[in-house]
Amino acid sequence: MENFSLGRILSVLMLGAFISILNQTLLNVAIPHLMNDFNVSATTVQWLSTAYMLVNGVLIPITAYLINSFGTRFLFISAMVLFGAGSVICAGSPTFSIMLLGRIVQASGAGIIMPLVMNVFLTVFPPERRGAAMGTMGIAMMFAPAIGPTLSGWVVQNYTWRILFIMVIPLTLLDIVLALIWLRNVSKLSKSKFDTLGAMFSTIGFGSLLYGFSSAGSKGWDSAVVVITLVIGVLFTLFFVLRELSMKNPMLEFRVFKYDIFTISTFVGSAVNMAMFGAMLLLPIYLQNIRGFSPLDSGLLLLPGALLMGIMSPISGIIFDRIGARPLAIVGLTITAISTFEFSRLTGDTPYSHIMMLYTVRSFGMSLLMMSVQTEGLNQLPAHLGSHGTAMSNTVRQIAGSIGTALLVTIMTSKTKVHFAEYGNTLTTANPIAVDNMNGLGQSLSAMSGIPPATGQALGLQVISGLANKESTIRGINDAFVVATWFAVAGLLLSFFLRRAVRPKRMKIADTASPTEPQAQLPYRD
């Protein structure tokens, strides 16, 4: 009966995690269409992803407090209600601002779901079974990215992007109903005081950092707004850290960084997220806006890699239980770094099959380390720091992913301007070869179209400008992938310092109370 109850609880939690991840992957392929429909730039539209991850990052620090104060059942249902409300707002949004508001509401729910799910897995599974358990959880987590881009591409190509949000609403309602029937609290409740000042410091700090990185693309790195917001972000983040370290019962326990394996694994995961999330945003822009592939083609290109990650997730978990995270991380990050660098060599005619192969190989590399590295770090922590470790690990990784996305899009935008200016400096009247080529093109267009020579010259100049803009954008995307490669290399270097965690004490099994009691407890760790 206990195993049956546990199975139902994990099913409800995993469905919620699947829905939130599915929604995120559905949006990536639709980004170019949203740019056109709302008439916004890449720098602006990336806020739909970065603001989502930022709110996740701001909320995750307080999940340890929320789990201890409200319990699994109430917290999960509340998170799913918020996520569903955000989906309704996004589905009917008439403007980009309303769309962004809906994403923020969605994120306020999704930011609680994943740390809650991971905390439950840490609670109910002993260390020697966590690799396989996390790998099994990874199947559901990777299934969403597997079907998300292809489904999104088909919907956007044939219907409207609003269906992407409408379709998750009934799934969300179903999960809420199942949670009301099946879900029970898994950990003990405790009374703790909410750290309002700490929450304010973290929100201002993380928000300012992300705004600064995101604004650099349009305003420039030397802009007063960018510099001031980055300085404010660093200062308030420092205030937040000092505040938490000074408290007896902090909202987010920074003392988890006293454990070396946890610290290394967290920063390795952060480097991977910085490389991964930014690239997931850049690739659809390249495929659809630059190469002219349909949204469905764009989604299908990502499908083999996502399916491979789903297949490899439980296999990686089993391997992790036997040999640990270090070999998996070294091999996985080596593959990730090489394949990411290959993405920095895109051209205007790179074969579709070659791009698919690169993405699939890159996904295979990441499948070896996504769950194993984080699990290794969490295994080192004693039982009483489990929820804080989960919150800290997810916070740092989400913030890193947000900053990585903002930074890579900023690099793409700023470098595109630089490369376009270089083309402009070349195509001047001082360059006789360029002048002859432009005159020849103008005369050819005039002769073929039967238009006046002056009009042909103007049309020729417009064609050349369009080609220059296309090549500049490709080179800007390549520059961003070079930076993403360095993120992966940094993670690779850190992974050499990983080792097997000393297992904490085995969890104790408490008597399981009646499922009808609101605060009934499943197995928990002292």
Secondary structure, DSSP 4 states (H G I P E B T S, - for coil): -HHHHHHHHHHHHHHHHHHHHHHHHHHHHHHHHHHHHHT--HHHHTHHHHHHHHHHHHHGGGHHHHHHHHHHHHHHHHHHHHHHHHHHHHHT-SSHHHHHHHHHHHHHHHHHHHHHHHHHHHHHS-HHHHHHHHHHHHHHHHHHHHHHHHHHHHHHHHS-TTHHHHTHHHHHHHHHHHHHHH----S--------HHHHHHHHHHHHHHHHHHHHHHHH-TT-HHHHHHHHHHHHHHHHHHHHHHH-SS-SS-GGGGGSHHHHHHHHHHHHHHHHHHHHHHHHHIIIIIIT---HHHHHHHHHHHHHHHHHHHHHHHHHHHHH-HHHHHHHHHHHHHHHHHHGGG--TT--HHHHHHHHHHHHHHHHTTHHHHHHHHHHHS-GGGHHHHHHHHHHHHHHHHHHHHHHHHHHHHHHHHHHHHHHHHHSSTT-HHHHHHHHHHHHHHHHHHT--HHHHHHHHHHHHHHHHHHHHHHHHHHHHHHHHHHHHHHHHHHHTT--PPPP-PPPPPPPP--TTSTT---S---
